């Protein structure tokens, strides 16, 4: 197999299915399941998505961790705490039962049923081992346990950061567009595009912090600094 260097067009090597940059996720999964491609970079909900288009293919594929240049260790990923998804309205006529309904979503039974859809993994990853899922889905979840750690978040340490976040503007071109453009041959300078993306995020954060401060919020760029953060472990906030 030829080596693909940074700046080279992956399409010249025949590594990518022609026209794939125009596919929807459903199109890509269908072609992959039909044998047009050997690898399909996707997320943990791939099995659940494939089940909706070609159920007979679900037991067939295998999975692997995030790719990296060296094979000595897996890629380590850091994620913040997920945001709230459900809320009880302030004018609810039965808040007690509404609360019980939301609490039921956290039970092992519900979490196991959620896992059975092989879509977004449940918050309680331990239930996947005994859920009605294929082995590759269990393997994907095992990667989560081994390589994903809780990242520090400015919002948790200083809730007033929410005022700044409300002032933030969408950044375009975002990371997904850049990777798609690079793989499709439209972006030749990958490092330059990523550097510009980083600079754009920095400028947006500075503007958001300035606007939040003008509104009376006590925020600064220091809220994003975590000198006590140690990679390779979940971040714990000092009491």
C-alpha positions in Angstrom: 0.0 0.0 0.0 1.3 3.4 -0.9 2.1 5.9 1.8 -0.1 9.0 1.9 1.8 12.2 2.8 0.2 15.4 4.1 -0.8 17.5 1.2 -1.4 14.5 -1.2 -4.8 13.9 -2.6 -6.2 10.7 -1.1 -8.4 10.2 -4.2 -5.3 9.8 -6.4 -4.5 6.6 -4.5 -7.9 5.1 -4.8 -8.4 5.0 -1.1 -11.8 6.8 -1.1 -15.0 5.8 -3.0 -15.5 8.2 -5.8 -18.1 10.9 -5.1 -18.3 10.0 -1.4 -17.9 13.6 -0.3 -21.4 14.1 -1.7 -23.0 11.1 0.1 -25.4 11.4 3.0 -24.6 9.2 6.0 -27.4 6.8 4.8 -25.8 6.7 1.3 -22.4 6.0 2.7 -23.6 3.2 5.0 -25.6 1.6 2.1 -22.6 1.5 -0.2 -20.3 0.2 2.6 -22.8 -2.5 3.5 -23.1 -3.5 -0.2 -19.3 -4.1 -0.4 -18.3 -0.9 -2.2 -15.8 0.0 0.6 -13.9 -1.9 3.2 -13.8 0.7 5.9 -16.4 3.2 7.0 -15.3 5.8 9.5 -18.3 6.3 11.7 -19.5 6.8 15.3 -20.7 4.2 17.9 -24.3 4.4 16.5 -23.2 2.9 13.2 -24.7 -0.6 14.0 -28.0 1.0 14.9 -27.9 3.0 11.7 -27.0 0.0 9.5 -29.8 -2.0 11.1 -32.3 0.5 9.6 -31.0 0.0 6.0 -29.7 -3.5 5.9 -30.3 -5.5 9.0 -28.7 -8.7 7.6 -25.3 -6.8 7.5 -25.4 -5.9 11.2 -23.6 -9.0 12.5 -20.9 -8.8 9.8 -18.6 -5.8 10.5 -15.9 -5.4 13.0 -14.6 -2.2 14.6 -11.4 -0.5 15.6 -10.2 2.4 17.7 -9.5 5.9 16.5 -6.6 5.8 14.0 -3.2 7.3 14.7 0.2 7.3 13.1 1.8 5.1 15.7 0.3 1.7 16.8 1.9 1.6 20.2 -1.1 3.0 22.0 -4.7 4.1 21.5 -5.8 7.6 21.0 -6.8 9.3 24.2 -10.0 11.5 24.0 -11.2 14.0 26.5 -14.9 15.1 26.7 -16.8 17.4 29.0 -19.8 16.5 30.9 -22.9 16.2 28.7 -25.5 18.9 28.9 -29.1 18.5 30.1 -31.5 16.9 27.6 -34.8 16.9 29.5 -36.4 19.5 31.7 -39.5 19.9 33.8 -41.5 22.9 33.0 -42.0 25.5 35.7 -45.7 25.4 35.2 -46.0 21.6 35.3 -49.2 20.5 36.9 -47.6 17.3 38.2 -43.9 17.9 38.9 -43.6 15.0 41.3 -44.6 12.4 38.6 -42.7 14.3 35.9 -39.6 14.0 38.1 -40.2 10.2 38.6 -40.5 9.9 34.8 -37.1 11.5 34.3 -35.6 9.4 37.1 -36.8 6.2 35.3 -34.4 7.1 32.4 -31.5 6.4 34.7 -32.5 2.9 35.8 -30.4 -0.1 34.7 -33.4 -1.5 32.8 -33.9 1.7 30.8 -30.2 2.1 30.1 -30.0 -1.5 28.9 -32.9 -1.0 26.6 -31.2 2.1 25.3 -28.1 0.1 24.6 -30.1 -2.5 22.6 -30.8 0.1 19.9 -27.0 0.2 19.3 -27.3 3.9 18.8 -26.0 6.5 21.2 -24.4 4.6 24.1 -26.1 4.9 27.5 -24.6 6.9 30.3 -24.1 3.7 32.2 -21.7 1.9 30.0 -21.6 -1.2 32.3 -25.0 -2.3 31.2 -23.8 -2.9 27.6 -22.1 -6.1 28.6 -25.4 -7.8 29.3 -27.6 -5.9 26.7 -28.9 -7.4 23.5 -26.2 -6.0 21.3 -23.6 -7.4 18.9 -20.0 -8.0 20.0 -18.5 -5.2 17.9 -20.8 -2.7 19.7 -19.5 -4.0 23.0 -16.0 -3.6 21.7 -16.7 0.0 20.8 -18.0 0.7 24.3 -14.9 -1.0 25.8 -12.8 1.6 23.9 -14.7 4.3 25.6 -13.9 2.9 29.0 -10.2 2.6 28.1 -9.5 5.8 26.2 -12.0 8.5 27.1 -11.6 10.8 30.2 -13.6 13.7 31.7 -12.1 16.9 30.5 -11.9 20.1 32.6 -14.6 22.7 31.7 -14.6 26.4 32.3 -18.4 26.4 32.6 -18.3 24.0 35.6 -15.6 25.9 37.5 -17.2 29.3 36.7 -20.9 29.2 35.7 -20.8 32.8 34.5 -18.9 31.5 31.5 -22.4 30.7 30.2 -22.8 34.5 29.5 -19.7 34.4 27.3 -20.8 31.3 25.6 -24.1 32.9 24.7 -22.1 35.6 22.8 -20.1 33.1 20.8 -20.7 32.9 17.1 -20.6 29.8 14.9 -17.2 29.2 13.3 -17.0 28.4 9.6 -15.3 26.6 8.1 -15.6 24.0 10.9 -13.4 21.0 11.5 -15.7 18.6 9.6 -15.7 20.8 6.5 -11.9 21.0 6.6 -11.4 17.3 6.8 -14.0 16.7 4.1 -12.3 19.3 1.9 -8.9 17.8 2.5 -10.0 14.3 1.7 -12.0 15.5 -1.3 -8.9 17.4 -2.7 -10.3 20.9 -2.3 -8.0 21.8 0.6 -4.3 21.3 0.0 -2.9 23.0 3.0 -4.3 21.0 5.9 -2.1 22.4 8.6 -2.8 26.0 7.4 -6.6 25.3 7.5 -6.4 23.9 11.0 -4.2 26.8 12.2 -6.8 29.3 10.8 -9.6 27.4 12.6 -7.7 27.6 15.9 -7.1 31.3 15.4 -10.8 31.9 14.5 -11.8 30.1 17.8 -9.4 32.2 19.7 -10.8 35.5 18.2 -14.3 34.4 18.9 -13.6 33.6 22.5 -11.9 36.9 23.1 -14.9 38.8 21.6 -17.4 36.7 23.6 -15.5 37.3 26.9 -15.3 41.0 26.2 -19.1 41.1 25.5 -19.8 39.1 28.7 -17.6 41.4 30.8 -19.5 44.4 29.4 -22.7 42.8 30.7 -21.3 42.4 34.2 -20.1 38.8 34.1 -16.9 38.1 36.0 -15.1 36.0 33.4 -11.6 36.0 31.8 -9.4 33.9 29.7 -7.9 32.5 32.9 -11.2 30.6 33.4 -10.0 28.3 30.6 -6.6 27.6 32.2 -6.3 24.3 34.1 -2.6 24.0 35.2 -3.5 21.1 37.5 -4.9 19.0 34.7 -3.2 15.7 34.2 -3.7 13.9 30.9 -4.7 10.2 31.2 -7.2 10.7 34.0 -10.6 12.2 34.7 -10.3 15.8 35.8 -11.5 16.5 39.4 -12.3 20.0 40.5 -10.7 21.3 43.6 -13.1 21.9 46.4 
